[in-house]
Amino acid sequence: MLTIKYISDNKELVLIGLAKKGFKNIALVEEALKLDATRRNAQAKLDAALAELNQLSKSIGQLMKEGKKEEADVARQRTTEIKESNKELESTMKSAETGLIDILVQIPNLPHTSVPQGMRAEDNVVERMGGIIPELTEEALPHWELAKIYDIIDFELGVKITGAGFPVYKGKGARLQRALINFFLDNAREAGYLEIQPPYMVNATSGYGTGQLPDKEDQMYHATLDDFYLIPTAEVPVTNIYRDVILNEKDLPIKNTAYSACFRREAGSYGKDVRGLNRLHQFDKVEIVRIDTPEHSYESLKEMVDYVQTLVDKLELPWRILRLCGGDMSFTSAITFDFEVFSAAQKRWLEVSSVSNFESYQANRLKCRYKGESGKPQLCHTLNGSALALPRIVAALLENNQTPEGIRIPKALVPYIGFDIIK
C-alpha cells in the first residue's frame, strides 16, 4: 500500500496517478489525510502530556523532601488528570491508526510515469512482436476440437468430476503438461532463479500481504473452516516468504521460481472467448518472483520481460508484448507488460503472461525491507511474472502445430516429452 507520508507529501501526484488508473473513490485520499492529522495531533498531545507527567513525577518527590505536602498533593492530582486524559488520547490515536490502515488498503498502487493513458484493453501499447503466424488450412480446428479428436484433454469428464473449468488431461495431453512445467522450471533455474515448492493454500495475512485481500476475495476459493485461501498464483506464497523480513542489500536481487496449480473463480466469465483452455478455474503455471532495491528494480523488470520472451521464442510461437494502460492494470501493479501468443485457429491473441513491478506497494504491506550501508531499513521493490501459464500456451501449441499427420511438438520440448508428434 502507499505510505501516508508519500500521500501527504505528494497529494497532487497521487490524485493524478489514481485518475490515470481509473480509480473513482478519490474521497479516500482526503479521509486518509484527515485521519493522519487526527493521529498526529493526538500523538503530539500525548507526547506533551507524557513530558509533563514525567516532570511532575520528579517534582513530587522533591516537594515531599522540602515538606511541601499540599503542593505535592496538587501535583499528584494533576498526574491523575493527565493519566485519564492520556487514555482518551491513546484511544483516539489507536482508532485513527486503525481507520487509516483500513483506508490505505483500499487505495491502489500508482502507475509508473511510462504507463500509457487509457481505460480499456484497446488502449494498451504494443511494445514489440516476434515469431511467425502460421497459415492454416480452412479445415484447421480450434484446440477444444483437437483435444477431443486426439483424446488428450477431456473437458466433459472434468465437468463430471468437479465442474466447468476443471479439465482432465489424458495420455499425451498429460505428458505435454508435465513437459512444459519441467521445461519452464529448468529454464528458470538456468537463468539464476532458485526453485521453490510452496503451499497451495495461504492464510488471510498472506493474501493481504500481496494485495489479493481485501481487493479480490470474490475471485478466490475460500476454505472457510480453516480460513485458508487456495492460491490464484505462486506469487502469493513465494512473495510472502519475505514478509516481516529485513534483507541484506548485498543479497539482492533475490530470484525465485515456483510451479503451482492456480485456482481462480473467474466470476462473471462466460461466452465464446472462454471456451476450452481459454479460461479455467484450475490451471498450471510457473512463476518468477524478484525482491530488489528501488534503484535496480526496473533493470530487473527488463531482464524478466526479456527472459519470458526467450520462452515463447523457444516454443516457436508468434508473440507480442503489450505495455498496459493505467486502467487495464491490476490494483497492486505500478507497471505491467503482458505477453500474448497468436492462436491461429481462433485467429486471436491469447494472454499467457503478465510481468509486473509493484515497486514498494506490496513490500509496505509485507513489511519486506532491506538494510544497506546506511544501516536504516528501507522498503524493497517486489516483481513477478508468469513464466509461463500453461492453458493458453497449450491452446496455441495445439492449434498452430496441427498438420495432416498430427500435432507437431516444438523441438525444444521434444527432450522433455519424449516424442515429436501427437498422432
Residue, then its C-alpha position, 0 to 999 in steps of 0.5 A: m500500500l502507499t505510505i501516508k507520508y508519500i500521500s501527504d507529501n505528494k497529494e497532487l501526484v497521487l490524485i493524478g496517478l489514481a485518475k490515470k488508473g481509473f480509480k473513482n473513490i478519490a474521497l479516500v485520499e482526503e479521509a486518509l489525510k484527515l485521519d493522519a492529522t487526527r493521529r498526529n495531533a493526538q500523538a503530539k498531545l500525548d507526547a506533551a502530556l507524557a513530558e509533563l507527567n514525567q516532570l511532575s513525577k520528579s517534582i513530587g518527590q522533591l516537594m515531599k523532601e522540602g515538606k511541601k505536602e499540599e503542593a505535592d498533593v496538587a501535583r499528584q492530582r494533576t498526574t491523575e488528570i493527565k493519566e485519564s486524559n492520556k487514555e482518551l488520547e491513546s484511544t483516539m490515536k489507536s482508532a485513527e491508526t486503525g481507520l487509516i490502515d483500513i483506508l490505505v488498503q483500499i487505495p491502489n498502487l500508482p502507475h509508473t510515469s511510462v504507463p500509457q493513458g487509457m481505460r480499456a484493453e484497446d488502449n494498451v501499447v504494443e511494445r514489440m512482436g516476434g515469431i511467425i503466424p502460421e497459415l492454416t488450412e480452412e479445415a484447421l480446428p480450434h484446440w477444444e476440437l483437437a483435444k477431443i479428436y486426439d483424446i488428450i484433454d477431456f473437458e466433459l469428464g472434468v465437468k463430471i468430476t468437479g465442474a466447468g473449468f476443471p479439465v482432465y488431461k489424458g495420455k499425451g495431453a498429460r505428458l505435454q503438461r508435465a513437459l512444459i512445467n519441467f521445461f519452464l522450471d529448468n529454464a528458470r533455474e538456468a537463468g539464476y532463479l532458485e526453485i521453490q515448492p510452496p503451499y497451495m493454500v495461504n492464510a488471510t495475512s498472506g493474501y493481504g500481504t500481496g494485495q489479493l485481500p481485501d481487493k479480490e476475495d470474490q475471485m478466490y476459493h475460500a476454505t472457510l473452516d480453516d480460513f485458508y485461501l487456495i492460491p490464484t498464483a505462486e506469487v502469493p506464497v513465494t512473495n510472502i516468504y519475505r514478509d516481516v523480513i529485513l534483507n541484506e542489500k548485498d543479497l539482492p536481487i533475490k530470484n525465485t521460481a515456483y510451479s503451482a496449480c492456480f485456482r481462480r473463480e473467474a466470476g462473471s466469465y462466460g461466452k465464446d472467448v472462454r471456451g476450452l483452455n481459454r479460461l479455467h478455474q484450475f490451471d498450471k503455471v510457473e512463476i518468477v518472483r524478484i525482491d530488489t532495491p528501488e534503484h535496480s528494480y526496473e533493470s530487473l523488470k527488463e531482464m524478466v520481460d526479456y527472459v519470458q520472451t526467450l520462452v515463447d521464442k523457444l516454443e516457436l510461437p508468434w508473440r507480442i508484448l503489450r505495455l498496459c494502460g493505467g486502467d487495464m492494470s491490476f490494483t497492486s501493479a505500478i507497471t505491467f507488460d503482458f505477453e500474448v501468443f497468436s492462436a491461429a485457429q481462433k485467429r486471436w491473441l491469447e494472454v499467457s503472461s503478465v510481468s509486473n513491478f509493484e515497486s514498494y506497494q506490496a513490500n509496505r504491506l509485507k513489511c519486506r525491507y532491506k538494510g544497506e550501508s546506511g544501516k536504516p531499513q528501507l522498503c524493497h521493490t517486489l516483481n513477478g511474472s508468469a513464466l509461463a501459464l500453461p492453458r493458453i500456451v497449450a491452446a496455441l501449441l495445439e492449434n498452430n502445430q496441427t498438420p495432416e499427420g498430427i500435432r507437431i511438438p516444438k523441438a525444444l520440448v521434444p527432450y522433455i516429452g519424449f516424442d515429436i508428434i501427437k498422432 
